[in-house]
Amino acid sequence: MRILNCAAIAFSLSLTTAIVPAMAQTATNIAVLKGLSPLSVLGKTQNGKAALSSNFTVTGGIQTGDIRQPTLLPFAEQQQQALRDAFITDGNLAELADGLGTTLGAAYVARAHYQDREHFTSISQAVADLIAYTNGTTGSDSNSGKYFFANATTDGKTAVSAEAADILKQNGGSSDVFGVNYGRPAGTAGADAYGDSRPFQTEPQVLAIVGRDYFGAPANNTVYNRGPVMNLVDSPSFPSGHTTYGYMGSILLALLVPERYPEMITRASEYGNDRIIIGAHYAMDVLGGRTLATYDLAHLLANDPAYVGQTVKGAPVIKDYPAALAAARADVTAALKSNCGAEIAVCAKDDTGRLSNPAMNQAAYDVTQTYGLPVVYPKNFGVKEDVNKLAPEAGHLLTAAFPSLSLEEANQILTETEGPGGGFLDDGSSFGVYSRLNLQAASQMAMDLSAQKAAQTK
């Protein structure tokens, strides 16, 4: 068990609490900006305007509880979970580890936990390095989108590169879509100074949440939205950095402990949804964060040259991501087995927590797949988009956990379990396909097929 200090998490906290210093867009930044760019043209079509209107209404309804979702906890308890989820434990993913179940989750946190806001422990250096590199990659891509979609800058003030600016030029998109459409244009009274004001700035009502945060300190959603604990007043809304982290960390834990893959994806969806409940994000922000995290993880697992061997702030260079994952998995497996006193598969089933009911998990995840937002691209609605053709690397999200599957089999599973499609990001692009992936259902199917293959070889 290693004790680490705050240096490794300073970068991640800046993703959501402050303006990040200007920097040139990386190749992965550009790819993600292109993928998320359909947001910028929503105000130009009737379908897009309907989606924006619904995004506002659905977000407000979820936050106040007027829209009753099948959440894992009763609404009042889910509000408290949302308050705890406001802190990002990206140094060791401890806050997400309850997705591993009561037994494995406790075993994980016993070795990897936060001692205070500035110090945390880790299972091993290999695990810490993998988390840092993955979080740094996805976090950079998420943060690059915030000011780009707010006012086409890197930090609120510095213009983006010509290559990035060309994205909006080519698709005819515009910035500050949320601010303009929700009555809070950038810089106006009560708005974000840079654009894309958040729900707590635009919605007519924001329900107060009072309780205790991740550290057990008295808190409320105001101090985690407007400050002083986390000041998001001038931090543009799209995409959700917390959701990006939540899916990054949850998918990573799912790959490290495949026996809990479906539950970890449910935990990711809960974490993203909690950002709506706390009043910090719109449904579209959450969908954007989920999509880019999933996209990035697939490319990392595929050892895409644009993603590996890169200089990532706060992390060592990883040249072979699957190899780094394998090393980290060995350390996690050894630590969890030692703590729980049995094989991982046995301990994974020993769960009495809120993620122990498969039917509830599916219902809680399913409601977040599209949030019921209107179809923007009718040509893709209800039509299975061939993942193997459009995004063949996506299958690594399953084969990395279930190696008996071929990449083609994994992509077929992802295709069969796709969401309905046609959403605001599903414009037919490779990136857009990721907005349709349902890893909760896909991982369950992959587990079943993997088990069948194992039985046949006996």
FIDRENTI-875823 format. One line per field, with one value per residue (C-alpha): x, y, z; residue number from 1; residue in one letter. Coordinates in Angstrom, 3 decimals. Layout:
<recs>
X	[X,...]
Y	[Y,...]
Z	[Z,...]
pos	[NUM,...]
code	[A,...]
</recs>
This chain:
<recs>
X	[0.000,1.447,0.704,0.566,0.148,-2.035,0.298,-1.271,-4.795,-4.208,-4.631,-7.943,-9.434,-8.673,-10.942,-13.987,-12.982,-10.837,-9.701,-6.971,-3.972,-4.113,-2.553,-2.564,-5.102,-3.692,-4.662,-7.025,-8.533,-9.295,-10.868,-13.140,-14.057,-15.118,-17.107,-18.908,-19.424,-23.033,-23.968,-22.954,-25.585,-28.601,-30.030,-30.226,-32.894,-36.315,-35.161,-32.154,-34.243,-36.656,-33.725,-32.387,-35.795,-36.180,-32.663,-33.624,-36.935,-35.623,-32.636,-34.831,-37.308,-34.620,-32.971,-36.175,-37.486,-40.549,-39.319,-39.098,-36.322,-35.708,-32.608,-30.659,-31.709,-34.869,-34.645,-33.692,-30.910,-29.805,-29.463,-27.064,-25.116,-24.928,-23.438,-20.805,-20.110,-19.203,-15.630,-13.424,-11.272,-9.310,-6.042,-7.301,-10.997,-12.039,-15.422,-16.384,-15.208,-18.581,-19.501,-17.298,-19.804,-19.748,-16.997,-14.656,-15.404,-14.373,-11.269,-10.337,-10.876,-8.940,-5.890,-6.775,-8.491,-8.307,-6.858,-7.937,-8.493,-4.782,-3.464,-4.482,-3.188,-2.951,-2.837,0.427,2.471,1.285,-2.331,-1.629,0.221,-2.568,-5.201,-3.136,-2.462,-6.064,-7.517,-5.053,-5.997,-9.760,-9.635,-7.696,-10.214,-13.139,-11.647,-10.762,-14.452,-15.634,-14.239,-14.316,-18.099,-18.509,-16.617,-14.158,-11.169,-8.799,-9.247,-12.024,-9.692,-7.162,-8.419,-8.265,-5.957,-6.896,-7.539,-9.986,-11.666,-12.177,-14.484,-17.131,-16.425,-16.998,-20.234,-21.602,-21.880,-21.918,-20.740,-22.641,-25.586,-26.902,-26.451,-28.138,-31.047,-31.624,-31.644,-28.160,-25.803,-22.151,-21.324,-24.880,-26.231,-26.176,-24.481,-21.140,-18.623,-17.515,-20.666,-22.710,-24.083,-24.922,-28.357,-27.936,-27.603,-30.389,-33.110,-36.047,-35.711,-32.779,-33.562,-31.203,-29.356,-27.986,-25.973,-22.412,-19.884,-17.446,-15.321,-18.279,-18.064,-21.296,-21.991,-24.648,-24.892,-24.366,-20.815,-20.081,-21.602,-20.998,-18.122,-16.121,-15.484,-15.975,-16.685,-18.330,-19.854,-17.467,-16.754,-18.715,-21.123,-20.493,-19.277,-19.411,-15.903,-17.216,-19.107,-16.012,-14.114,-16.968,-17.075,-13.300,-12.841,-15.748,-14.754,-11.196,-12.359,-14.579,-11.530,-9.511,-12.312,-14.354,-16.621,-18.229,-18.363,-22.159,-22.311,-19.427,-21.194,-24.305,-22.171,-20.844,-24.363,-25.327,-22.295,-23.152,-26.811,-25.830,-24.330,-27.838,-29.323,-26.819,-27.691,-24.313,-25.049,-27.622,-28.521,-26.600,-23.461,-23.680,-24.224,-21.255,-19.000,-20.050,-19.450,-15.992,-14.788,-15.937,-14.401,-11.076,-10.904,-11.485,-8.680,-6.343,-7.088,-6.441,-3.006,-3.947,-0.679,-2.437,-3.293,-0.250,3.311,2.090,3.171,0.266,0.403,0.845,1.455,4.321,4.345,2.503,3.513,1.568,-1.779,-2.998,0.299,-0.086,-3.640,-2.495,0.156,-2.345,-4.925,-2.423,-1.798,-5.515,-6.356,-3.670,-4.721,-8.434,-7.906,-5.687,-8.228,-11.434,-9.882,-11.281,-11.252,-12.438,-15.414,-16.650,-16.136,-17.770,-21.060,-20.886,-22.713,-25.555,-25.257,-27.388,-25.846,-26.758,-30.061,-29.539,-33.060,-32.697,-29.253,-30.629,-33.551,-31.278,-28.894,-31.545,-33.121,-29.771,-29.149,-30.888,-32.714,-35.692,-34.335,-35.910,-34.325,-32.176,-31.033,-34.071,-32.061,-30.165,-33.064,-33.987,-31.342,-28.475,-25.215,-22.477,-19.908,-17.368,-17.548,-17.781,-15.755,-13.940,-11.734,-14.819,-14.759,-11.633,-13.889,-15.145,-12.226,-9.919,-12.176,-13.269,-10.315,-12.017,-14.128,-12.833,-12.930,-15.617,-17.740,-17.348,-18.359,-21.369,-22.459,-22.030,-24.128,-26.892,-27.149,-27.000,-29.366,-32.127,-29.877,-30.504,-29.569,-27.870,-24.398,-25.388,-24.863,-23.435,-19.824,-17.543,-17.625,-21.398,-21.705,-20.165,-23.127,-25.293,-23.193,-24.882,-21.988,-24.280,-26.195,-23.191,-20.989,-23.664,-23.974,-20.183,-19.970,-22.564,-20.828,-17.464,-18.923,-20.415,-17.062,-15.361,-17.910,-17.384,-13.641,-14.008]
Y	[0.000,3.333,6.764,9.485,13.229,15.790,16.492,13.726,14.990,18.715,18.286,16.457,18.945,21.711,19.966,21.030,23.736,26.230,27.500,25.282,27.108,27.468,24.697,23.524,20.853,17.325,14.824,13.133,16.506,17.215,13.802,14.251,17.830,16.620,13.828,16.136,18.907,17.935,19.841,23.062,22.746,21.787,25.294,25.139,22.432,21.711,18.315,19.929,22.629,19.999,18.088,21.239,22.040,18.517,18.600,21.630,20.173,16.693,18.084,20.281,17.491,15.056,17.611,18.534,14.990,15.829,13.173,9.997,7.774,4.144,5.133,2.672,4.514,6.375,9.941,11.548,8.994,9.391,13.127,12.340,9.987,12.788,15.078,12.470,11.935,15.600,14.855,13.210,10.376,9.995,9.149,5.671,5.496,4.789,6.532,4.276,1.053,0.321,-0.895,-3.886,-4.948,-4.858,-7.464,-6.575,-2.873,-2.971,-4.952,-2.377,0.659,-0.985,-0.719,2.346,5.228,8.973,10.000,13.599,15.852,15.920,12.442,8.992,5.442,3.088,-0.665,-0.476,1.799,-0.084,0.607,4.237,4.769,3.191,5.344,8.513,7.953,7.025,9.883,12.353,11.318,11.390,14.459,16.447,15.559,16.470,19.774,20.721,20.586,22.928,26.212,25.084,24.723,27.735,30.355,28.568,29.085,26.848,28.575,31.114,33.716,32.124,31.199,27.535,26.322,26.785,23.051,23.172,26.350,24.659,22.120,24.782,26.375,23.133,22.156,25.679,25.312,27.983,28.260,28.831,26.695,26.233,29.862,31.212,28.764,28.840,32.607,33.010,34.089,34.296,37.218,38.308,38.637,35.268,33.517,31.808,34.419,32.248,30.450,27.245,28.189,25.286,24.166,25.860,29.092,28.522,26.342,28.149,26.015,24.132,21.929,22.363,19.293,19.461,16.664,15.411,15.124,12.327,13.195,13.368,17.143,19.189,20.445,21.277,21.414,25.182,24.949,22.288,24.348,28.003,27.558,27.729,23.961,23.708,26.858,26.044,29.464,30.220,26.592,25.788,22.887,20.653,17.943,16.733,16.245,14.343,11.941,11.492,10.551,8.353,6.277,6.249,4.968,2.555,0.987,0.708,-1.065,-3.294,-4.289,-4.906,-6.976,-8.378,-10.334,-7.001,-5.442,-4.899,-3.480,-1.115,0.269,0.767,2.652,4.832,5.694,6.504,8.750,10.668,10.922,12.288,15.285,16.139,15.579,17.937,20.646,20.869,19.320,18.726,15.313,16.169,16.891,13.445,11.754,13.662,12.641,9.002,8.906,10.461,8.335,5.158,6.265,7.091,3.820,1.812,3.615,3.191,-0.541,-0.757,0.841,3.622,5.525,8.820,7.571,5.614,6.768,10.302,12.813,13.058,15.524,13.825,10.370,8.247,7.411,4.198,2.713,-0.562,-0.006,-3.638,-4.634,-1.899,-3.054,-6.666,-5.642,-3.565,-6.364,-8.804,-6.420,-5.738,-9.448,-10.316,-7.530,-8.345,-12.099,-11.503,-9.241,-11.158,-14.575,-16.334,-16.327,-13.124,-14.859,-15.988,-12.636,-10.809,-12.555,-11.661,-8.358,-6.907,-3.312,-1.147,-2.737,-6.296,-6.458,-7.084,-5.985,-2.703,-2.178,-2.578,-0.251,2.378,2.187,2.045,5.355,7.062,5.561,8.436,10.263,10.179,13.056,13.415,11.894,14.358,12.028,9.935,7.970,6.270,5.674,2.021,0.948,-1.171,0.543,-2.020,-1.432,-3.695,-1.517,1.955,1.552,-1.818,-0.854,-0.681,-4.445,-4.119,-2.783,-6.360,-8.522,-6.869,-8.285,-11.479,-12.637,-15.797,-13.552,-12.507,-8.841,-9.634,-11.412,-8.496,-5.978,-8.109,-8.046,-4.278,-3.991,-6.251,-4.353,-0.819,1.822,3.069,5.605,8.869,10.958,14.344,12.797,9.849,11.557,8.491,9.058,6.539,8.658,8.854,5.078,5.236,7.299,4.244,1.620,-0.050,-1.596,-2.685,-5.052,-5.854,-6.911,-9.243,-10.884,-11.095,-12.739,-15.321,-16.157,-16.343,-18.761,-20.905,-21.141,-22.090,-24.841,-26.231,-26.578,-28.651]
Z	[0.000,-1.066,0.425,-2.195,-1.851,-3.567,-6.494,-8.539,-7.991,-8.477,-12.212,-11.913,-9.493,-11.976,-14.459,-12.504,-10.076,-11.934,-15.283,-16.670,-18.192,-21.957,-23.976,-27.558,-28.425,-28.645,-31.320,-28.882,-27.926,-31.576,-32.124,-29.117,-30.049,-33.475,-31.908,-29.493,-32.056,-32.975,-29.818,-31.548,-34.299,-32.180,-32.353,-36.157,-36.592,-35.158,-33.899,-32.251,-30.607,-29.300,-27.811,-26.151,-24.704,-23.362,-21.945,-19.861,-18.712,-17.935,-16.044,-13.875,-13.234,-12.134,-9.856,-8.030,-7.934,-10.035,-12.468,-10.435,-11.705,-10.708,-8.733,-6.617,-3.460,-2.405,-3.685,-0.360,0.106,-3.505,-2.893,-0.061,-2.332,-4.903,-2.273,-1.434,-5.122,-5.592,-4.551,-7.178,-5.836,-9.031,-7.296,-6.445,-7.515,-3.924,-4.180,-7.084,-5.451,-3.850,-7.317,-6.520,-3.856,-0.082,0.276,-2.584,-2.214,1.424,0.507,-2.120,0.105,2.931,0.691,-1.405,0.357,0.913,4.261,3.674,0.669,-0.111,0.660,-0.483,-0.539,-3.493,-3.906,-5.858,-8.071,-11.158,-10.241,-9.390,-12.686,-14.728,-13.058,-13.459,-17.164,-17.927,-15.918,-17.391,-20.912,-20.482,-18.234,-20.800,-23.496,-21.274,-20.204,-23.770,-24.594,-21.865,-23.166,-26.776,-26.704,-24.413,-26.435,-28.759,-26.444,-24.529,-21.178,-21.605,-23.112,-25.477,-28.933,-29.881,-32.627,-36.251,-36.510,-33.617,-34.863,-38.218,-36.554,-35.964,-39.297,-41.168,-39.432,-39.100,-35.360,-32.695,-29.101,-25.826,-26.958,-23.425,-22.409,-25.515,-25.453,-21.696,-21.194,-19.725,-22.532,-21.564,-19.308,-18.582,-15.053,-13.283,-16.192,-16.648,-17.761,-20.677,-21.757,-21.331,-17.923,-15.651,-14.393,-11.018,-13.035,-15.578,-14.051,-12.398,-9.270,-7.754,-4.798,-1.851,-0.597,2.923,4.485,4.684,1.898,1.093,4.114,6.487,6.736,6.891,3.367,0.813,-2.955,-2.970,-1.612,-4.235,-7.067,-6.242,-3.807,-1.713,-1.775,-5.548,-7.553,-10.881,-11.539,-14.411,-15.375,-18.576,-18.343,-21.375,-21.134,-17.542,-16.171,-13.167,-15.441,-17.575,-14.430,-13.199,-16.371,-16.759,-13.231,-13.285,-16.600,-15.326,-12.163,-14.311,-16.368,-13.217,-11.637,-14.577,-12.231,-11.303,-14.777,-15.022,-11.496,-12.142,-15.212,-13.101,-10.588,-13.416,-14.515,-10.929,-10.531,-13.701,-12.765,-9.374,-11.167,-12.356,-8.908,-7.303,-9.846,-11.575,-14.989,-17.700,-19.067,-22.252,-20.217,-18.676,-22.038,-23.446,-20.555,-20.816,-24.549,-24.529,-21.599,-23.325,-26.616,-24.970,-23.018,-26.187,-27.988,-25.036,-24.927,-28.669,-28.161,-30.560,-31.221,-30.520,-27.036,-25.847,-25.412,-24.769,-22.156,-19.742,-16.864,-13.512,-14.976,-16.300,-19.996,-20.841,-24.188,-23.947,-22.285,-22.206,-20.588,-17.977,-17.337,-16.902,-14.365,-12.413,-12.495,-11.013,-8.105,-7.547,-7.676,-5.143,-2.788,-2.945,-2.524,0.470,2.111,1.356,1.998,-1.056,-4.849,-6.516,-8.146,-4.726,-3.032,-5.959,-5.177,-1.492,-1.777,0.281,-0.934,-3.197,-6.312,-5.334,-7.237,-10.999,-11.931,-10.053,-11.575,-15.071,-14.430,-12.891,-15.833,-18.560,-17.562,-18.134,-21.581,-23.379,-20.557,-22.896,-24.960,-28.431,-31.509,-33.444,-36.250,-37.306,-39.893,-37.070,-34.708,-34.272,-36.787,-35.532,-36.424,-37.079,-34.340,-36.030,-39.132,-37.612,-34.398,-34.431,-31.492,-29.245,-28.776,-26.647,-23.894,-23.569,-24.725,-22.184,-19.469,-21.202,-23.320,-24.587,-26.838,-30.230,-31.160,-33.738,-31.132,-28.752,-31.403,-32.306,-28.672,-28.580,-31.736,-30.413,-27.136,-28.566,-27.307,-29.647,-31.387,-33.164,-30.137,-30.264,-30.677,-32.871,-36.222,-37.965,-36.963,-35.285,-32.145,-32.275,-32.045,-28.588,-27.400,-28.134,-26.389,-23.440,-21.542,-18.717,-21.003,-23.202,-20.301,-18.976,-22.388,-22.660,-19.232,-20.231,-23.520,-21.776,-19.210,-21.961,-23.699,-20.461,-19.854,-23.347,-22.826,-19.660]
pos	[1,2,3,4,5,6,7,8,9,10,11,12,13,14,15,16,17,18,19,20,21,22,23,24,25,26,27,28,29,30,31,32,33,34,35,36,37,38,39,40,41,42,43,44,45,46,47,48,49,50,51,52,53,54,55,56,57,58,59,60,61,62,63,64,65,66,67,68,69,70,71,72,73,74,75,76,77,78,79,80,81,82,83,84,85,86,87,88,89,90,91,92,93,94,95,96,97,98,99,100,101,102,103,104,105,106,107,108,109,110,111,112,113,114,115,116,117,118,119,120,121,122,123,124,125,126,127,128,129,130,131,132,133,134,135,136,137,138,139,140,141,142,143,144,145,146,147,148,149,150,151,152,153,154,155,156,157,158,159,160,161,162,163,164,165,166,167,168,169,170,171,172,173,174,175,176,177,178,179,180,181,182,183,184,185,186,187,188,189,190,191,192,193,194,195,196,197,198,199,200,201,202,203,204,205,206,207,208,209,210,211,212,213,214,215,216,217,218,219,220,221,222,223,224,225,226,227,228,229,230,231,232,233,234,235,236,237,238,239,240,241,242,243,244,245,246,247,248,249,250,251,252,253,254,255,256,257,258,259,260,261,262,263,264,265,266,267,268,269,270,271,272,273,274,275,276,277,278,279,280,281,282,283,284,285,286,287,288,289,290,291,292,293,294,295,296,297,298,299,300,301,302,303,304,305,306,307,308,309,310,311,312,313,314,315,316,317,318,319,320,321,322,323,324,325,326,327,328,329,330,331,332,333,334,335,336,337,338,339,340,341,342,343,344,345,346,347,348,349,350,351,352,353,354,355,356,357,358,359,360,361,362,363,364,365,366,367,368,369,370,371,372,373,374,375,376,377,378,379,380,381,382,383,384,385,386,387,388,389,390,391,392,393,394,395,396,397,398,399,400,401,402,403,404,405,406,407,408,409,410,411,412,413,414,415,416,417,418,419,420,421,422,423,424,425,426,427,428,429,430,431,432,433,434,435,436,437,438,439,440,441,442,443,444,445,446,447,448,449,450,451,452,453,454,455,456,457,458]
code	[M,R,I,L,N,C,A,A,I,A,F,S,L,S,L,T,T,A,I,V,P,A,M,A,Q,T,A,T,N,I,A,V,L,K,G,L,S,P,L,S,V,L,G,K,T,Q,N,G,K,A,A,L,S,S,N,F,T,V,T,G,G,I,Q,T,G,D,I,R,Q,P,T,L,L,P,F,A,E,Q,Q,Q,Q,A,L,R,D,A,F,I,T,D,G,N,L,A,E,L,A,D,G,L,G,T,T,L,G,A,A,Y,V,A,R,A,H,Y,Q,D,R,E,H,F,T,S,I,S,Q,A,V,A,D,L,I,A,Y,T,N,G,T,T,G,S,D,S,N,S,G,K,Y,F,F,A,N,A,T,T,D,G,K,T,A,V,S,A,E,A,A,D,I,L,K,Q,N,G,G,S,S,D,V,F,G,V,N,Y,G,R,P,A,G,T,A,G,A,D,A,Y,G,D,S,R,P,F,Q,T,E,P,Q,V,L,A,I,V,G,R,D,Y,F,G,A,P,A,N,N,T,V,Y,N,R,G,P,V,M,N,L,V,D,S,P,S,F,P,S,G,H,T,T,Y,G,Y,M,G,S,I,L,L,A,L,L,V,P,E,R,Y,P,E,M,I,T,R,A,S,E,Y,G,N,D,R,I,I,I,G,A,H,Y,A,M,D,V,L,G,G,R,T,L,A,T,Y,D,L,A,H,L,L,A,N,D,P,A,Y,V,G,Q,T,V,K,G,A,P,V,I,K,D,Y,P,A,A,L,A,A,A,R,A,D,V,T,A,A,L,K,S,N,C,G,A,E,I,A,V,C,A,K,D,D,T,G,R,L,S,N,P,A,M,N,Q,A,A,Y,D,V,T,Q,T,Y,G,L,P,V,V,Y,P,K,N,F,G,V,K,E,D,V,N,K,L,A,P,E,A,G,H,L,L,T,A,A,F,P,S,L,S,L,E,E,A,N,Q,I,L,T,E,T,E,G,P,G,G,G,F,L,D,D,G,S,S,F,G,V,Y,S,R,L,N,L,Q,A,A,S,Q,M,A,M,D,L,S,A,Q,K,A,A,Q,T,K]
</recs>
